[in-house]
Amino acid sequence: MEASEVQQILERAGAVRHGHFELSSGRHSATYVQCALVLQYPDLAERLGGALGEKFRGMDVECVVSPALGGILVGHEVGRKLGVRTIFVERDSSGQMALRRGFELRRGERAVVVEDVWTTGGSTRETIGIVEQAGGRVVGAGALIDRSAGKLDWDVPAKALIEISIPSYEAFECPLCRRGEPITKPGSHFARLSA
């Protein structure tokens, strides 16, 4: 799948939003790509996840692991394409990412870690750490969208369907905050005015 086709799918689904957003990394941005608006359509989720999964063909992947919540559907579709099981990590009661729900990895099990969007790569890095701690072997990382502007350096092969350059800012340097524009934290039931 070409990047232009991915961009069209995102635009048609209304997944590219404009405003003032606090990203999960804590950074601020005037543009947010809400992958859930695309992934709500099973046919589009299957196409995008399948295209990402295709990038890992031939790597002898045995399992796909994703961070909850945004990565679960992507991981499921990548796993479907590769014909392997899919599991996810999620926050436990202490707020730490962990394998829960009885999910386990065999010692040396070859896994790819995938999610919807990379900005700082924090969720993927956390997930890689959990996989390795559980005895798995991470052989690749993937995302539908890489919005890191080339700033991510991975120790494994990394694949994304599209790279989108969207500026983001630390809160103290955010021009939208300086103008007093209301901020939204997407993906939650949380909206607030900036101080």
C-alpha positions in Angstrom: 0.0 0.0 0.0 1.4 3.4 -1.0 1.7 6.2 1.5 -0.7 8.3 -0.6 -3.4 5.7 -0.3 -2.9 5.6 3.5 -3.2 9.4 3.6 -6.4 9.2 1.6 -7.9 6.6 3.9 -7.1 8.7 6.9 -8.5 11.9 5.4 -11.7 10.2 4.2 -12.4 8.7 7.6 -12.0 12.1 9.3 -9.0 10.8 11.3 -6.9 13.9 10.8 -8.1 16.4 13.3 -7.1 20.0 13.9 -7.2 22.0 17.2 -5.0 22.0 20.3 -4.1 18.5 21.6 -2.1 17.0 24.4 -0.6 13.8 23.1 0.0 10.7 25.3 3.7 11.7 25.3 2.7 15.0 27.1 3.7 17.0 24.0 1.2 19.4 22.4 0.2 19.6 18.7 -2.2 21.5 16.5 -2.9 18.3 14.5 -3.9 14.9 15.8 -4.4 11.7 13.9 -7.2 9.7 15.7 -6.6 6.2 14.3 -9.7 5.0 16.1 -11.8 6.9 13.5 -10.3 4.7 10.8 -10.1 1.5 12.8 -13.9 1.6 13.6 -14.4 0.3 10.0 -13.4 -3.4 10.0 -12.6 -3.3 6.2 -10.2 -0.4 6.6 -8.6 -1.9 9.8 -8.0 -5.1 7.9 -6.5 -3.3 4.9 -4.2 -1.1 7.0 -3.2 -3.8 9.4 -2.7 -6.2 6.6 -0.4 -3.8 4.8 1.7 -3.3 7.9 1.8 -7.1 8.5 3.1 -7.6 5.0 6.2 -5.6 5.9 7.1 -8.3 8.4 6.7 -11.3 6.1 9.7 -13.6 6.0 10.8 -12.6 9.6 9.5 -15.8 11.2 7.2 -13.9 13.5 5.5 -16.0 16.1 3.5 -13.4 18.0 2.3 -9.8 17.7 2.3 -7.7 20.9 0.7 -4.3 21.1 0.2 -1.6 23.8 -3.4 -1.0 24.9 -5.5 0.7 23.8 -4.6 2.2 20.5 -2.5 -0.8 19.3 -4.9 -3.6 20.0 -6.8 -3.5 16.7 -3.7 -2.8 14.7 -2.0 -5.8 16.3 -5.0 -8.0 15.7 -4.9 -7.2 12.0 -1.2 -7.6 11.7 -1.5 -11.0 13.5 -4.3 -12.0 11.1 -2.1 -11.2 8.1 0.9 -13.1 9.5 -1.3 -16.0 10.8 0.0 -15.7 14.4 -1.5 -15.0 17.8 -1.8 -11.5 19.1 -1.6 -10.3 22.7 -1.4 -6.9 24.3 0.1 -5.1 27.3 -1.9 -2.7 29.5 -1.4 -0.7 32.6 -1.8 -2.5 35.9 -3.2 -1.1 39.1 0.2 0.7 39.8 0.1 2.4 36.3 2.9 0.2 34.9 2.6 -1.6 31.6 2.3 -5.3 32.1 1.2 -8.6 30.4 -2.1 -9.4 32.1 -5.2 -11.5 31.4 -3.0 -14.7 31.4 -1.0 -13.6 28.4 2.5 -15.2 28.3 5.5 -15.5 26.0 7.6 -18.5 25.6 11.4 -18.1 26.1 12.8 -16.8 22.8 9.4 -16.4 21.1 9.8 -14.1 18.1 7.6 -11.1 18.4 6.9 -7.9 16.6 5.5 -4.9 18.6 3.0 -2.8 16.7 0.8 0.2 17.4 -1.2 2.9 15.7 1.0 6.0 15.9 4.6 6.8 16.9 5.4 10.2 18.2 8.1 9.7 20.8 7.9 5.9 20.6 7.4 5.6 24.4 4.6 3.0 24.3 6.5 0.8 21.8 9.6 1.0 23.9 7.7 0.1 27.0 6.1 -2.8 25.2 9.5 -4.0 23.9 10.8 -4.0 27.5 7.8 -6.1 28.7 8.3 -8.6 25.9 12.0 -9.0 26.7 11.4 -9.2 30.4 8.9 -12.0 29.8 11.5 -13.9 27.8 10.3 -13.0 24.3 12.6 -11.9 21.5 11.5 -8.7 19.7 12.4 -9.0 16.0 10.6 -5.8 14.7 8.5 -2.8 15.5 5.8 -1.2 13.5 3.2 1.5 13.4 0.5 2.6 11.0 1.8 6.2 11.3 5.3 7.5 12.1 5.0 11.2 13.1 8.4 11.3 14.9 10.0 13.3 12.1 12.8 10.7 11.9 13.8 11.1 15.6 13.2 7.4 16.6 16.1 5.0 16.7 15.2 1.4 17.1 17.4 -1.6 17.9 15.2 -3.8 15.7 13.8 -3.3 12.1 11.1 -0.7 12.2 8.3 -0.3 9.7 5.5 2.2 9.3 2.9 2.6 6.5 3.3 6.4 6.3 5.5 9.1 7.8 3.6 12.3 8.6 5.5 15.4 9.6 3.4 17.1 12.3 5.1 19.6 14.6 4.7 19.0 18.3 5.9 21.0 21.3 6.8 20.7 25.0 4.0 22.3 26.9 6.2 25.2 28.0 7.0 26.1 24.4 3.6 25.5 22.9 2.3 28.5 20.8 -1.3 27.3 21.2 -1.0 27.4 25.0 0.5 31.0 24.8 -2.6 32.0 22.8 -4.8 30.5 25.5 -6.5 28.0 23.1 -8.5 25.2 24.9 -6.6 21.9 25.0 -8.0 18.4 24.5 -6.4 15.2 25.5 -7.7 12.8 22.7 -8.5 9.3 23.5 -9.9 10.1 26.9 -13.0 11.7 28.4 -10.9 14.6 29.4 -10.9 18.2 28.2 -9.6 21.2 30.0 -8.6 24.8 29.4 -4.8 25.5 29.4 -3.6 27.5 32.4 
